[in-house]
């Protein structure tokens, strides 16, 4: 069918659909962002409202907000790296190896996605709280001098990283399943070993999935509230989301600071996406389709049960 004829038939419906979509985007995205920008850059209400930078000046001048920003960057960045490492390892073992019961294990690995982060943080606290945690009490009974402290930056980071690993796993696993194994086989026929083929063929092809998983984990981590509060409040290890909540509890609520800190989160997520695009700039990724194929399964031999236990 000619393009002009198709355009003529679809224009009215397409215009109506796009108008409806525009209204939805305006209500769900533009309106909340406009509210954040208004309260961040405008002081006063009604006729007294005037442009101001006082909210950002207050945030920039107070060390507590710099500490919250630094904690957010440390926890979210490290958690995203942990999630990417765990997720990629799980995806590779579940898709590319002969680990037993891979289908069932993959379903189990997806379970944290359906557990609210707040509930997961409470569960980890019950396991690893100093002296009273189940695991730490077991260590005491065994006479061990080591106690694990979940109420710390490292504890918070590990919990968030483990919680986000399934998201990365799903993204990388889908990419591995869609990758033609003949590309790796051709590299090995050309003389590359398994490691060299993985570094020069597999990893470059997985770059979009890896960076997408990393950015997704980071953007989710910077916006988490339940986990940082459960694991950080007792030691006053506060992130930006915790500071936003504290400003909301003031009387009256400090909407200007809340908006300025929220603007920080928007900037961080935008920078993460920009960094991903910069990392992939100038590179092309193509999937050649045609005959069907199955991802090659690597035989782990007797180590396959060790892989099962590790997962």
LINVENKA-V553471 format. One record per residue. RES is the residue in one small letter. PHI is phi in degrees with one decimal (999 if undefined). OMEGA is omega in whole degrees, 0 to 359 (* if undefined). D_LAST is the distance of its C-alpha to the last C-alpha in Angstrom with 1 decimal. Layout:
# LINVENKA-V553471
RES	PHI	OMEGA	D_LAST
RES	PHI	OMEGA	D_LAST
This chain:
# LINVENKA-V553471
x	999	178	52.6
x	-59.2	181	54.1
x	-61.0	181	52.2
x	-61.4	180	55.2
x	-65.3	179	55.5
x	-63.0	179	51.9
x	-63.9	180	52.2
x	-64.7	181	55.3
x	-76.8	187	53.6
x	-97.0	186	50.5
x	-55.6	183	52.1
x	-60.3	181	53.1
x	-65.3	180	49.9
x	-64.3	179	47.8
x	-63.5	179	49.9
x	-64.9	180	49.5
x	-65.3	180	45.7
x	-66.0	177	45.5
x	-64.2	177	47.8
x	-62.5	178	45.6
x	-63.6	178	42.5
x	-61.3	179	44.4
x	-64.8	180	45.3
x	-62.4	180	41.7
x	-63.5	180	40.6
x	-60.8	183	43.6
x	-74.4	188	42.8
x	-87.0	186	39.0
x	-119.0	187	38.8
x	-66.6	182	42.2
x	-63.6	177	43.6
x	-61.6	179	40.9
x	-66.0	178	40.9
x	-64.6	178	44.7
x	-64.6	178	44.6
x	-63.5	180	42.4
x	-63.3	181	44.7
x	-63.2	183	47.8
x	-70.7	179	46.9
x	-76.8	188	45.6
x	-114.0	181	48.8
x	-127.5	178	51.5
x	-109.6	178	53.1
x	85.4	181	55.1
x	-129.5	176	55.5
x	61.6	183	58.1
x	-71.6	180	61.1
x	-90.2	183	60.0
x	-66.3	181	56.8
x	-151.7	178	56.9
x	-60.1	181	54.5
x	-157.7	172	53.0
x	-114.9	184	50.5
x	-62.6	181	50.8
x	-64.6	178	47.4
x	-70.8	177	45.7
x	-63.0	178	48.2
x	-65.2	180	47.2
x	-67.5	182	43.5
x	-72.6	184	44.2
x	-86.4	185	46.6
x	-96.7	182	44.5
x	-60.8	183	42.0
x	-63.2	179	39.8
x	-77.8	174	38.8
x	-66.1	177	38.1
x	-64.1	179	35.8
x	-63.5	178	34.0
x	-64.3	179	33.7
x	-63.8	178	32.4
x	-60.6	179	29.8
x	-63.6	180	28.7
x	-64.4	181	28.5
x	-65.3	184	26.5
x	-65.7	184	24.0
x	-68.4	179	23.6
x	-64.8	180	23.6
x	-66.8	179	21.1
x	-63.8	178	18.8
x	-64.4	177	19.1
x	-65.8	178	18.2
x	-62.6	180	15.1
x	-62.1	180	14.1
x	-67.2	179	15.1
x	-63.8	179	13.2
x	-65.6	182	9.8
x	-63.0	179	10.8
x	-66.2	178	12.1
x	-62.7	179	9.3
x	-62.2	181	7.0
x	-61.5	180	10.3
x	-63.2	182	11.2
x	-68.5	183	8.5
x	-81.3	184	9.0
x	-101.7	190	12.7
x	-108.6	179	13.9
x	-123.0	179	12.4
x	-98.0	176	12.9
x	-57.4	182	9.4
x	-62.9	174	10.6
x	56.1	183	10.8
x	-63.0	181	9.6
x	-60.9	179	12.1
x	-66.2	180	11.1
x	-63.9	180	7.4
x	-65.2	177	9.1
x	-63.8	179	11.6
x	-65.2	181	9.5
x	-66.1	179	8.1
x	-82.8	187	11.8
x	-59.4	180	13.1
x	-57.6	179	13.8
x	-62.2	185	16.3
x	-95.4	177	18.3
x	-104.0	179	18.5
x	-56.0	181	21.4
x	-56.0	180	20.8
x	-62.3	179	23.5
x	-64.7	178	21.9
x	-62.4	179	18.6
x	-64.3	178	20.7
x	-63.1	180	22.6
x	-62.5	179	19.6
x	-65.7	178	18.3
x	-64.7	178	21.9
x	-64.4	180	22.3
x	-83.7	192	19.4
x	-123.0	175	20.5
x	-64.2	180	24.2
x	-56.9	175	26.4
x	72.2	185	28.0
x	-103.0	179	27.3
x	-65.4	183	23.6
x	-55.4	182	21.9
x	-67.2	180	19.8
x	-68.5	176	22.9
x	-65.7	177	25.1
x	-64.2	177	23.0
x	-63.4	178	23.4
x	-63.9	179	27.1
x	-63.1	180	27.5
x	-84.4	178	26.0
x	82.7	180	28.6
x	-75.6	180	26.3
x	-87.3	184	28.2
x	-90.0	175	25.2
x	-125.7	179	24.7
x	-89.3	183	22.0
x	-114.5	180	23.8
x	-77.1	182	22.1
x	-87.3	182	25.5
x	-154.6	177	25.5
x	-60.3	181	25.0
x	-67.3	179	21.9
x	-64.3	178	20.5
x	-60.7	181	21.4
x	-63.7	181	19.9
x	-65.1	180	16.4
x	-64.6	180	16.5
x	-65.2	179	17.8
x	-60.9	179	15.4
x	-66.4	180	12.3
x	-65.8	184	14.4
x	-89.6	183	15.3
x	-55.2	180	12.1
x	-59.5	178	11.9
x	-63.3	179	15.5
x	-66.6	180	15.0
x	-57.5	181	12.1
x	-63.6	181	14.7
x	-66.5	183	17.5
x	-70.1	179	16.0
x	-61.7	178	14.6
x	-63.3	178	18.1
x	-66.1	179	19.7
x	-65.5	180	17.9
x	-68.2	180	18.9
x	-90.0	182	22.4
x	-90.0	180	22.8
x	-71.8	181	25.1
x	-66.4	180	23.6
x	-64.8	177	27.2
x	-64.6	178	27.4
x	-69.3	179	25.0
x	-63.0	179	26.7
x	-64.3	179	30.1
x	-64.0	180	29.0
x	-71.2	175	28.1
x	-63.1	179	31.3
x	-76.3	174	33.1
x	112.6	179	31.9
x	-82.3	175	28.8
x	-78.2	182	25.9
x	-61.9	182	22.3
x	-66.4	180	21.9
x	-63.2	178	25.2
x	-64.7	179	24.5
x	-65.0	183	21.3
x	-73.2	186	23.4
x	-95.5	182	26.5
x	-116.0	187	25.4
x	-66.4	183	21.8
x	-61.2	177	21.6
x	-59.6	179	25.1
x	-70.0	179	24.5
x	-88.0	185	21.4
x	-53.7	179	23.5
x	-61.1	180	24.5
x	-68.5	180	21.0
x	-63.5	181	19.7
x	-68.6	177	22.8
x	-64.3	178	22.7
x	-63.2	180	19.3
x	-64.1	180	20.4
x	-66.1	178	23.7
x	-61.3	179	22.3
x	-62.0	181	20.0
x	-65.9	182	23.0
x	-67.6	175	25.4
x	-68.4	184	23.4
x	-63.1	183	22.9
x	-68.4	181	26.7
x	-98.2	180	27.6
x	-69.1	179	25.5
x	-119.4	185	27.8
x	-60.7	182	26.2
x	-63.3	178	23.5
x	-59.7	181	26.1
x	-72.1	182	28.7
x	-64.2	187	26.7
x	-97.1	184	25.3
x	-116.1	187	28.2
x	-65.9	184	31.4
x	-63.9	178	32.1
x	-104.0	182	32.1
x	55.9	171	33.7
x	-92.4	190	30.9
x	-108.4	176	31.9
x	-103.7	181	30.8
x	-59.6	180	33.0
x	-63.9	177	31.9
x	-65.4	179	32.8
x	-66.8	177	36.2
x	-62.4	180	36.8
x	-64.6	179	36.4
x	-61.8	178	38.8
x	-64.7	178	41.3
x	-70.7	181	41.1
x	-87.1	178	42.0
x	-66.4	178	45.2
x	-121.1	355	48.5
x	-75.7	179	49.2
x	-57.8	181	45.8
x	-88.5	184	45.7
x	-65.8	180	44.9
x	-63.3	178	45.9
x	-66.3	178	43.3
x	-56.7	181	40.7
x	-66.9	180	41.5
x	-63.7	178	41.6
x	-68.3	175	38.1
x	-64.1	177	36.8
x	-62.6	174	38.5
x	-56.6	182	36.4
x	-63.7	178	33.2
x	-63.4	179	34.6
x	-63.1	181	35.6
x	-62.4	180	32.2
x	-66.7	178	30.4
x	-65.3	177	33.3
x	-64.0	179	33.0
x	-64.3	179	29.2
x	-66.6	179	30.1
x	-63.8	178	33.0
x	-64.5	177	31.0
x	-63.9	180	28.6
x	-64.9	178	31.8
x	-65.8	181	33.3
x	-66.1	182	30.4
x	-98.7	183	30.6
x	-65.0	178	34.4
x	78.4	179	36.3
x	-119.2	180	33.4
x	-114.2	180	33.2
x	-129.7	183	30.3
x	-134.7	175	31.1
x	-109.3	180	29.4
x	-88.4	181	31.6
x	-103.8	181	31.6
x	161.7	180	33.5
x	-67.0	179	32.4
x	-71.7	178	29.1
x	-150.2	175	26.1
x	-119.5	178	22.6
x	-57.3	181	20.0
x	-66.3	179	19.9
x	-100.9	181	17.0
x	-87.5	181	16.4
x	-79.9	179	16.5
x	-87.2	180	14.2
x	63.2	180	16.4
x	-65.8	180	15.4
x	-76.4	182	12.5
x	-64.6	178	10.7
x	-74.0	173	9.8
x	-66.4	176	8.7
x	-63.1	177	6.2
x	-59.9	180	5.3
x	-64.3	181	5.5
x	-64.9	180	3.8
x	-65.3	*	0.0
